[in-house]
Amino acid sequence: MRVLFSSMRMTGHIRPLLPYAHTLMKHGHQVLFASPESAGPILRDTGLAHAPFGHPGDEKLGKVWATTSNMTAEEMGRTMVRDVFADLNARAALPGLRETFRTWKPDVIVRESLEFAAAIVAAENDIPVASVATINGLSEAVAMASAVAPVDVLRQEAGLEPDVGAALRATPTFTSFPASLDGDVETVGSLAPFRVRTERESLDPESAVPTWALDDGRPLVFITFGTLAAGSSKNHELFRTALKSVADLPVRALFSTGAEMDRSLLGAVPENVTVEAWVPQREIFPRAAALVCHGGAGTVLAGLANGLPIVLTPLNADQPENARRVEAAGAGIALPNPDTTSLRAAIERALADSRIRAAAGRIAHEIGTMWSIHDAVGKIERLSAS
């Protein structure tokens, strides 16, 4: 079986697809990953063949971003789906994606849920398509509604009948979000999502213990604001606030900044903090007592799969909704725009409040009862056979 994956260029959109791609390869299937040219390094580093497609360019995207400066996070999300993901991005992707389909002839397409060009190519060629959700169920529902009109325009331009979102709603969808974090929706489309667990991390007993992991009796707090936040100067104050917030706490802290951060911009680093550009999560989560993060889906789900209470300082995109969902479930504290005092207090509470830890443990158990990635691959295999 040949499986073509399709994603936008951002790490947070690519990574949810990787377990499916790698597991399909282990099952003996051929996999090709279509995405913009800039995604090539991350794909090649993970051993996946890359088929580049077009991108509209930052100048065009910047014009849309400029219209969002006074919007709420929800308004911004709808605008980005309508004007960028389902329009500019999809239009730029279609020529390359069509050519990849023509030359490689996949049996099934698996798209990340906000990459819409693949939905058009699948419909044009009448082959099965599935999606992998990159955001929680409530956000998926809002995104789908925002995409209906521009996707119908793309369908008409491709010689297809407009269907007011019927094909999108009928697409089998995989999600790593447990039902408790999906908001007030049971299904995104016509089909209930197939929930695939994020595996709990375990330490390799043969690996060396890094210096930051040496246990001196103080709990370990892991701080990360994702791979992209460091690239924006407006986020650097949050980085410095995070450092100050743990400076006087009886904790050890590991701060993963992302590769684009110039450490000199952090200022003085407290003695109880280790700063790294990146550390594999498998080395961190089994050792951590709490997580401080931006609310990105991958980080949140990995933290909760390991039963960690979370302090969430959302920055943009789906992060505010993720923060609200985690707080509503009792497993963390949502703290937009924190100062040093409020962030310190939230970290102290996350470490001390047994109710938050218990709620995180309940969600970890819920995630652990979801389907495995091998079950999901079996569903893709059956989809292709049908």
N, C-alpha and C positions, 0 to 999 in steps of 0.2 A: 504494500500500500504506500502511495505517495501522499504526504501531508504537507500542504503549504501553510505556513504560519504568516500572519500579517500584523504589523504593529506600527504605531508611531515611534518617533525616535527617542522619547524620554525613557530613562531607566525604569521609572515606576510603571511604565506601560509594557516594557519588554520583560522584566523579571517574572511577572505572574505567568507568562507563557513558557518559561524555560523548563520547569519540571515536566510539563506535558511533552515538550519536544524531546527532552533527553530520555524520558521513559518510553516514548514511541520508538526511539532509536534502539533502546535496549530490547524492545519487543521485535526487533528485526525490520522495522519500517524505514523508508527513506523520508528524510525531513529537509525542507528548505525554508529559510526564514526571510521573508520580504519586509523591508523597512528602509527608511532613508539612509543615504550613504554614511552619515555621521554615526549610525548605530553599528557600523561594521566592527569596530574594535571590541566592543563588549560581546558581540556574537561570536567573533573568531576566538576570543579568549575562552569562551565556553564550549568550543568545539563544534559550532553550528555553521553550515554553509549559508552564505548571505546573498540574497538577490536584491540589489538596491532599487528603490523607486524614487520618484521625484519628491521634492519638498518645495513649498511655495516661497521660501526665503524669509529671512527675519524682517526685511523691510515691509513686506505685505502684512506679516503678523503684527509688527509694531503698530501699524495703523489701527488694527482692531484693539490691541492692548490700550492704545491711547484713548479709546472711547470708554474704557472700563474704570477709569481712575476714581470716579465718584459712585461706583456701583457697590451694592452689597455683594457678599461672597456668592449668594444664590443667584443674583442677577448676572454677575460675572460668569458663573458657571454655565448658565443658559446661553449667554452670548458666545462663549468660546465653543460650545458644542455646535450651535447654529451656524456661526460665521467662520469658524476655523476648522474644527474636526470634521463636520459633515459637509463642508463647502471647500474652503481653500486647500486643506490637507488632502481631502479625498480627490479633488480635481487634479492636484499635482501628482498623486500616487497612481491614478488610473492608467496612464499610458504604460508605465513600467510594469505595473501589476498585470495588465492584459498581455504584455509581451512575455512575461514570466509564465503565465498560464499557458500561452500558446506553445512555448518551447519545452516546458517541463511537464505539462499535462498532469496535474495533481488529481487524485481521486477524491480528496476532501480538503476543505479550507477551514482553518481555525484562526479566527481573528480576535484580537483584543477588542473589547466591547465598544471602544471609542474610535476604532479605525473602520470607516464606513465604505471605503473603496472596495474592499474584499467582498462586502455584501452585494455590491453591484456586479462584480466579476462572477461570483457564484450564481447569481440570478441569470446573467447573460448566458452562462454555459450549463445551467440546470444541473449543478452538482451540489452535494450536501455541504452545508456550512454550519459551524458551531462557533460560539463566542465564549471568551473567558472574561468574566467581570473584573475590572480593575478598581471599582468603587462599590460602596455598599448598595443594598437593594433599593433604598429610597432614592439615593443619588442616581442609580441606574435608571429608575423610572422617570425621573426628571430629565435626564439626558436623552432618553429615548423619545420622549415627547418633544424635546427641542430639536431633535434630528429629523423628525418626520417630514417637514416641509422641504428642507434642502435635499434630503435623500430622494423624495419624489421627483424633484427637478432633475436629479442625476439619472433616475430611472427613465424619465421621459426622453432625456437626451440620448440615452442608450437604446432607445426603441422599446423599452419596457412600459407596461401599464403602471401608472401611479397606484399605490395600494394603501395609502394613508397609514403606513407603518406596519401593515399586516405581516410582511416577511420578517421584519425585525422582531416583532412580537412572537413569531413562531420559531425563532432560532433557538435550538437547544443551548442552554447557557450553563457554564461551570462557574462556581464561585467559591472562594475560600472564606467568605464571611459566614459565621454562624448566624442562625436565625435571630438570636438575641441582639445582634448588632445591625440588623437589616432595616430597622425603622418600621414604619407602619405599612409595610407591604408584605404580602405572602408570596406573590410572584411578580416578576418584572414584565414578562410578556404573557403569552398564552400558556407557557409551560413553567412548572415549578423548577427552580434552579437545582442543579446537581451539586451538592455541597461537598467540597474536597478539602480534607484537613491539611493544615499546616503542621508538619511534623515537629514534635518536641525535640529540642536539641539535646545532645548528650556529648560529654567530653571524651576525647580520645585518650585512653589511659597511657598510651605510648608517647604522646606529644609532650614537649617541654612546657613547663609552666612559665608564662611570661611574667615579667617583673610586676606589672600592674595587678596581676591575679594573685600575688602572694597574700595569703589570708593572715591578717594581724588582729582579727576579732571585730573589726569594723565592717559594717555592711557595704557592699559594692553598689554604687548607683551608676547606671549607664546613661550617658547623655548623648543624644544625636539629633540633628535637625535635617537629616537626609543628605543625599549626594549633591543637591543643587543649591541649597540655601547659602552656602559659603560664597557662591559666585555673585551674589547680590550684596552690595555695600549696605543696603538698608537693613539687612539681617545681622550685621556684625555687632550691633549693640546688644541684641539678644544673646549672642555668643558670650559677650563679656558679662552680661547679667547672670547667665548660667554659672559661669566660673565664680562670680562673687557670692552667689546664693549657696554654694556648697563649701565655701572657704572656711567657715567657722563651724561646720557641722561635723559630728563625730562619724564621718563616713570616709570611704575611699571612693573616688569617682574616676571613671574612664570616659573621656570626651572624644568622640569620633567626629572630626570636623568636615570630612570630605576633602578630596584631593585639591580643590581649588582654593583652599584657605591659606593665606599668608599668615603664619603664626605670629608675626610681629604685631598684627592687628588685634590680637587677643589681649595685649597688655600683660600684666604680671599673672603668671599661672600659680595658683596656690599649691602648697607642698603636698596636699592630699589629692591632687588631680594629675592624672596622666593624660596627655593629649596625643592622639594618633590621627593620621589622615583616614585610616580605615583598618578595621579589625574584623575578621570573620565572625558572624553572629554565633556560630556554633561554639566559639571559644568564650563568648560573653554571657549568653542567657543562662546557662546552667549555673553560673557563678553569681549572677546579679540578684539583688534584693528589690530593686525598683528601677523603673525606666522613665526617663524624661525625654520627650520627643515632640516632633512637630505634628504628629497625627497622620503621617503618611500611612496608607493602607498596609503596605508590606511590613513596616516596622511595628505597627499596632498589632497585626495578626500574629507575627512572630513572638512579640512580647507576651501576648495573652495566651498563646499556645503553650508557653512556658510558665504561665501562672503569675506573671509579674504585675503588680499594681503600677499604674501609669499616670504621670503628670503630663498633660498635653497642652502645648502652646502653639495652636494652629496658625499657619501663615497664609495659606491660600488654597485654591482648588477645592478638593473634597475634604480637606483637613478639618475645617470647622464642624462639618457634619459628623465626621468620625469622632471628634472630641465630644460632641454632644451625645453620641450614641454610647460611647464608653462610660461617660459620666452617668447617663441614665441607667445603664446596667449596673452601676455601683462599683465598677472595677477601676475607676480612676478619677482624676480631677481635671476638668477643663479650665484652662487659665489663659485666655487671650491677652496679649499685650502685658506680660507680667513685669513687675519691677523686682528688685533683688529681695525685698522683704516678703512679697507675696509668693514668689517662687520658692524661697527658703521654707516658708510655712507649709506650702503644698507638698514639698519633698518630705518634710518631717511628718506630715499627716499620712502620706502614702506609706511611709515606713512603719508607722506606729498603729494605724487604724486597722484592727483585725477584720472589720466588716469589708473594707476595700480588698484586703488580701483574700478573704473568703470568696468575694464575688469574682475576682480574677481567677481563683481556683475553679469556680463553677464553670466559667467560660472555657478554661483550659480543658475541663472534662467534656464539655459540649463539643469543642473542636475535635477532641480525641475520638469521639463517637462518629464523626463524619466519614464519608467514603475516602478510600485511599487513592493515590494518584494512579495506581494500577487499575482500580475500578473505573476511574475516569477514562483511561486509555481504552479499556474494554468497550466503553460506551462509544468512543470515537470509532473504534473498529466496526462495531455494529452499525453505526451511522453510515460508514462507507459502504458496507455490504448491502445496506437497504437501497 
